[in-house]
Amino acid sequence: MGNRTTGCVALLVGVVAIGVLLGSATGAGAKKKRLKVSCEQLYAEIETTGAQLQAQYNAMGFTIGLPDPAYPTDPPRDGANSGGACKKQGKRIRMGNGFMIDIHSEGEPPFPGETNPAIREYDWFWGETVVRTKKGALRDTVTDFRCEKYAYDGSPGDPHNIQTFPC
């Protein structure tokens, strides 16, 4: 009976050991899964921020992303977009840049609050950081939001004598 008891105990220990190994292998894989932020997710967040800023500034009287009155069937020359490199800043952090442009065209109203009639373009720039939280949610932060305005001769595609002013 001693061999039989020893065999049963050994079998029981073996089954428990296999169960523990299988359980820890699947559990360990789930715990080590990294919650990364892709460049596509960063660009999507920048595009969302750009759309929000565009709506906010258009509500103030800007014409960002609207068709040129002289060429209403052409796509707009201005708008918001992501730009710059997608920089990895850790396991769950990506950084990038966004920009938004409003180009004054013939027939458009003047820029809201602008007292210098020579100003033909407003450019806004910002940095954006996207972080994946431990629970899997994306959190973005806009940093270094700045604006510049330009006066120049020639066309927006071929400007001459460019003067830059802060907003």
Secondary structure, 3 states (H helix, E strand, C coil): CHHHHHHHHHHHHHHHHHHHHHHHHHHHHHHCCCCCCCHHHHHHHHHHHHHHHHHHHHHCCCCCCCCECCECCCCCCCEEEEEEEEEECCCCEEEEEEEEEEECCCCCCCCCCCCCCCEEEEEEEEEEEEEECCCCCEEEEEEEEEEEEEEEEEECCEEEEEEEEEC
